[in-house]
Amino acid sequence: MAWTSPTFAAIRDALLRDISNQLPDADTGTDSDYFIRASSVASAVEGLYQHQAWIVRQIFPDTADREYLELHARIRNLSRKPSVAAAGQVTLTGTVGAAAASGLSAKAADGREYLTSVAGVIGADGTLTVAAAAVVAGVAGNAAANTAVTLSAAPAGIASAATIVSMTGGVDEESDGELLARLLDLIRRPPAGGNQYDYRRWALEVAGVSSAYVYPLRRGLGTVDVVITSAGGLPSAQTVTDTQAHIDAVRPVTAKGSLVLAPTVKSVDVTVAVKLTGTTLASITIAITNALTAHFAALAPGETVFKSRIEAIASDLSGVVDRSVTVPVANVVPVVDATKVEWCRLGVITVSEMV
């Protein structure tokens, strides 16, 4: 039976009861000295009980506070992964032959800032694509392709308007829940000489890796491939390189080869017509979008998109009497072979009302 710490009132009443048992004539009323003294002692004792309960919570990693969770992890050589800045490329435009030094600052309309990391010269087509990274680490630095940015101090011959080609891999500092998940995985699945769980754990040890999916024997006997993602999106090239280097350093030397790669995005559009009651098309469009976004966010690389599941998601929403999903026309099966691992991501959603 679980122990329940007594409350302040229960401790005080127990003290007053003991006093009355020892001194039957003692005044233990609410305005008595005994009541005041019992109350002060009960307050201190209640604090001791609470402190003991807090200590017990720190004994187990799944109930420990942040600092003590890190101590549990440290025993097993785990540490909290830091935040990682998004990295990618920015395209500059300008006069042919104009030089662009590294370290140029480019800002998006919402204030996100990026710095170029290499120098270059505007090519014959009037453009130059250079590597860049977010100034502030974290998922907020991720940006969609073709996001417009402005150079803070454009060099001579370089236009101030620039465009992001890609900017991915930004990840926030590892949360308590994520660190605890890695710790419990290590406890429950201790190192086993290089099985698929070991490869997953090795990948998750790298800063910037949020999820890892292992594909044994994908390229033949003795091969193990690991697909990684960052904060629900694609990892940066640097994160892939770092993960490959880490796994190569710890995997069994007898393994034929291990490959770390980013998934290939396979966009899946959804077109659905609905018959409604008690709601509007605008409201149900938002609800369907939110539900499908959550569904696709949970899909792992290589996982099939089932049309029936999309139909069920639409049918389960309040106000939907009937539905007809015309796109996709069938289940969407991503390619998983020796060349790539496709990752189904939600594309354009079109919702209309059935006639």
C-alpha positions in Angstrom: 0.0 0.0 0.0 1.4 3.4 -1.0 2.4 5.7 1.8 0.4 8.9 2.2 2.0 11.8 4.0 -0.3 13.2 6.8 -1.6 16.7 6.3 -0.8 19.7 8.5 -4.1 19.4 10.3 -3.7 15.7 10.9 -0.2 16.2 12.4 -1.4 19.0 14.6 -4.5 17.0 15.8 -2.3 14.0 16.6 0.0 16.2 18.8 -3.0 17.7 20.6 -4.4 14.2 21.2 -1.1 13.1 22.7 -1.0 16.1 24.9 -4.6 15.5 26.1 -3.7 11.8 26.8 -0.8 12.8 28.9 -2.4 15.8 30.5 -6.2 15.3 30.7 -6.7 18.7 32.3 -4.6 20.6 29.7 -6.4 23.3 27.6 -5.9 22.4 23.9 -8.5 24.8 22.5 -7.8 26.9 19.5 -6.7 29.9 21.6 -4.5 27.9 23.9 -0.7 27.9 24.1 -0.7 24.1 23.5 -2.6 24.7 20.2 -0.1 27.3 19.1 2.9 25.1 19.9 1.3 22.1 18.2 0.6 24.2 15.1 4.2 25.4 14.8 5.6 21.9 15.3 3.1 20.4 12.8 4.1 23.0 10.2 7.8 22.0 10.5 7.0 18.3 10.5 4.8 18.7 7.4 7.7 20.3 5.6 9.9 17.3 6.6 7.3 14.9 5.1 7.2 17.0 1.9 11.0 17.0 1.6 11.1 13.3 2.1 8.5 12.8 -0.7 10.6 15.1 -2.9 13.7 13.0 -2.2 11.8 9.8 -3.1 10.9 11.4 -6.5 14.5 12.1 -7.2 15.4 8.4 -6.7 13.6 7.4 -9.9 14.5 9.1 -13.3 11.0 9.2 -14.5 9.9 11.4 -11.6 13.1 13.3 -11.0 13.5 17.0 -11.4 15.6 18.4 -14.2 18.9 18.6 -12.4 18.5 15.1 -10.9 17.4 13.6 -14.2 20.7 14.9 -15.6 22.5 13.1 -12.8 20.7 9.8 -13.6 21.7 10.3 -17.2 25.3 11.1 -16.4 25.7 7.8 -14.6 25.1 6.1 -18.0 27.2 8.6 -19.9 24.3 10.5 -21.3 24.1 14.3 -21.4 21.4 16.7 -22.6 21.8 17.6 -26.2 22.2 21.3 -27.0 20.2 23.3 -29.4 21.4 23.3 -33.0 21.2 26.1 -35.5 19.4 25.6 -38.9 21.8 25.4 -41.9 21.3 25.6 -45.6 21.8 27.9 -48.6 21.0 31.4 -49.6 20.9 32.6 -53.2 22.3 36.1 -53.9 21.8 38.2 -57.0 23.8 40.9 -58.5 26.3 42.0 -61.2 28.3 39.3 -62.9 31.7 39.1 -61.2 30.7 41.0 -58.1 32.4 39.5 -55.0 30.5 38.5 -51.9 32.5 37.9 -48.7 31.5 35.4 -46.0 29.7 36.6 -43.0 26.9 38.5 -44.8 23.9 39.0 -42.6 20.5 38.3 -44.1 17.2 38.9 -42.2 13.7 37.6 -42.9 10.6 39.7 -42.5 9.9 38.2 -39.1 13.4 39.1 -37.8 15.1 35.8 -38.2 18.8 36.3 -39.0 21.2 34.2 -41.1 24.9 34.5 -41.8 26.6 33.2 -44.9 29.7 31.0 -44.2 31.5 31.1 -47.5 32.6 33.7 -50.0 31.9 33.7 -53.7 31.5 35.6 -56.9 28.2 36.3 -58.8 28.1 33.9 -61.8 27.2 34.4 -65.4 23.5 33.9 -64.6 23.6 36.8 -62.1 23.2 34.6 -59.1 25.4 33.0 -56.4 24.3 30.3 -53.9 26.3 30.2 -50.7 26.1 28.2 -47.5 24.4 29.9 -44.5 23.2 29.2 -41.0 20.8 30.8 -38.5 22.3 33.1 -36.0 20.1 31.9 -33.2 20.0 28.1 -32.6 16.7 26.3 -32.4 13.8 25.2 -34.4 12.7 28.8 -35.0 15.6 29.2 -37.4 14.2 26.7 -39.9 12.7 28.3 -43.0 10.8 27.2 -46.0 12.4 27.2 -49.5 12.0 30.5 -51.4 11.7 32.5 -48.2 12.7 36.1 -48.9 15.5 37.7 -46.9 17.3 41.0 -47.0 21.0 41.6 -46.7 21.8 44.1 -43.9 24.8 45.5 -45.7 24.9 44.4 -49.3 28.4 44.6 -50.9 28.9 46.6 -54.1 27.3 44.9 -57.0 25.1 42.6 -54.8 21.4 43.2 -54.5 20.0 43.5 -51.0 17.2 41.1 -51.8 18.1 37.4 -51.4 16.3 34.1 -51.2 16.6 31.1 -49.0 17.1 27.9 -51.0 16.9 25.6 -47.9 17.3 26.1 -44.2 16.7 23.0 -42.1 18.1 21.1 -39.2 17.4 23.6 -36.4 16.5 21.8 -33.2 15.8 23.2 -29.7 17.7 22.0 -26.6 16.7 18.5 -25.7 13.7 18.5 -23.3 13.4 16.6 -20.1 11.0 14.2 -21.8 13.4 13.5 -24.7 16.3 13.0 -22.3 14.3 10.7 -20.1 13.2 8.7 -23.2 16.8 8.1 -24.2 17.7 7.1 -20.7 14.8 4.7 -20.3 15.6 3.2 -23.7 19.2 2.5 -22.6 18.0 1.0 -19.3 15.4 -1.2 -21.0 17.5 -2.1 -24.0 21.1 -2.2 -22.8 23.9 -2.3 -25.4 23.7 -5.6 -27.4 26.7 -5.6 -29.6 25.3 -3.6 -32.5 21.6 -4.6 -33.0 19.1 -2.2 -34.5 18.3 -0.6 -31.2 22.0 0.2 -30.7 22.1 2.1 -34.0 19.0 4.0 -33.1 20.5 5.0 -29.8 23.8 6.0 -31.3 22.0 8.3 -33.8 19.9 9.9 -31.1 23.1 10.8 -29.1 24.0 13.3 -31.8 22.8 16.9 -31.3 20.3 17.9 -34.0 18.8 14.4 -34.3 15.2 14.2 -33.0 14.2 10.8 -34.4 16.1 7.9 -36.0 14.7 4.9 -38.0 16.9 1.9 -38.6 16.7 -0.2 -41.8 18.8 -3.4 -41.4 20.1 -5.1 -44.6 18.6 -2.5 -46.9 21.7 -2.6 -49.1 22.5 -6.2 -48.5 24.0 -8.5 -45.9 26.1 -6.7 -43.3 24.6 -3.3 -43.9 22.6 -1.1 -41.5 21.1 2.2 -42.7 19.8 4.9 -40.4 17.3 7.6 -41.5 17.3 10.7 -39.3 15.0 13.7 -38.9 15.3 16.9 -37.0 12.3 18.4 -35.1 9.8 16.8 -37.4 11.6 18.0 -40.5 14.7 17.3 -42.6 18.1 17.4 -40.9 20.9 19.6 -42.2 23.8 18.2 -44.2 26.1 18.8 -41.2 23.8 16.8 -38.9 23.9 13.9 -41.3 27.7 14.1 -41.4 28.0 14.3 -37.7 25.7 11.3 -37.2 27.6 9.3 -39.7 30.9 10.0 -38.0 29.5 9.2 -34.6 28.1 5.9 -35.6 31.2 4.9 -37.5 33.2 5.5 -34.4 31.1 3.3 -32.1 29.6 0.6 -34.4 31.2 -2.9 -34.6 34.2 -3.0 -36.9 32.9 -6.3 -38.3 29.8 -4.6 -39.8 30.1 -4.3 -43.6 28.9 -0.7 -43.7 26.4 1.7 -42.2 24.8 4.7 -44.0 23.2 7.7 -42.4 20.8 9.6 -44.6 18.0 12.1 -44.6 14.6 10.9 -45.9 13.3 12.0 -49.3 10.1 14.0 -48.9 7.2 12.6 -50.8 4.4 15.2 -50.9 0.9 13.8 -50.6 -2.0 16.1 -51.6 -5.5 15.5 -50.1 -8.8 16.4 -51.8 -11.9 15.7 -49.9 -15.6 16.6 -50.4 -17.8 16.6 -47.3 -21.5 16.7 -46.5 -22.1 18.9 -43.4 -24.6 19.5 -40.7 -24.4 22.1 -37.9 -21.1 23.6 -39.1 -19.6 25.6 -41.9 -17.2 24.7 -44.7 -14.6 27.1 -43.3 -14.7 25.6 -39.9 -14.5 22.0 -41.1 -11.6 22.9 -43.4 -9.6 24.1 -40.4 -10.5 20.9 -38.4 -9.6 18.6 -41.3 -6.3 20.5 -41.8 -5.4 20.2 -38.2 -6.3 16.5 -38.0 -4.4 15.6 -41.1 -1.4 17.6 -40.0 -1.3 15.7 -36.8 -1.7 12.4 -38.6 1.1 13.0 -41.1 3.4 14.4 -38.4 3.3 11.0 -36.8 4.3 9.1 -39.9 7.8 7.6 -40.0 9.9 7.6 -43.1 8.9 4.6 -45.2 5.4 4.4 -43.7 2.4 4.0 -45.9 -0.4 6.6 -46.1 -3.6 4.6 -46.0 -6.5 6.3 -47.9 -9.0 4.6 -45.5 -7.3 6.4 -42.6 -7.7 9.8 -44.3 -11.4 8.9 -44.8 -11.8 7.9 -41.2 -10.2 11.2 -40.0 -12.6 13.2 -42.0 -15.6 11.1 -40.9 -14.8 11.3 -37.2 -15.0 15.1 -37.2 -18.1 16.7 -35.6 -20.5 18.0 -38.3 -19.4 15.7 -41.1 -22.2 13.5 -42.3 -20.5 12.0 -45.3 -17.2 12.4 -47.1 -15.5 11.5 -50.4 -11.7 11.4 -50.7 -10.7 11.6 -54.3 -7.0 12.4 -53.7 -5.1 10.3 -53.1 -6.8 7.8 -55.3 -5.3 4.8 -53.4 -2.8 4.1 -50.6 0.4 6.0 -51.0 3.4 3.6 -50.6 6.7 5.4 -50.2 9.8 4.0 -51.9 12.3 2.2 -49.6 15.2 0.8 -51.5 18.9 1.0 -51.9 18.8 4.5 -53.3 16.3 6.4 -51.0 13.8 6.2 -48.2 10.7 8.3 -49.0 8.9 10.2 -46.2 5.2 11.0 -46.8 4.5 14.6 -45.9 1.2 16.5 -46.1 0.9 18.5 -49.3 -2.0 20.7 -50.5 -5.4 20.1 -48.8 -8.5 20.9 -50.8 -11.9 20.7 -49.0 -15.2 21.2 -50.8 -18.8 20.6 -50.0 -20.6 17.7 -51.5 -23.4 18.7 -53.9 
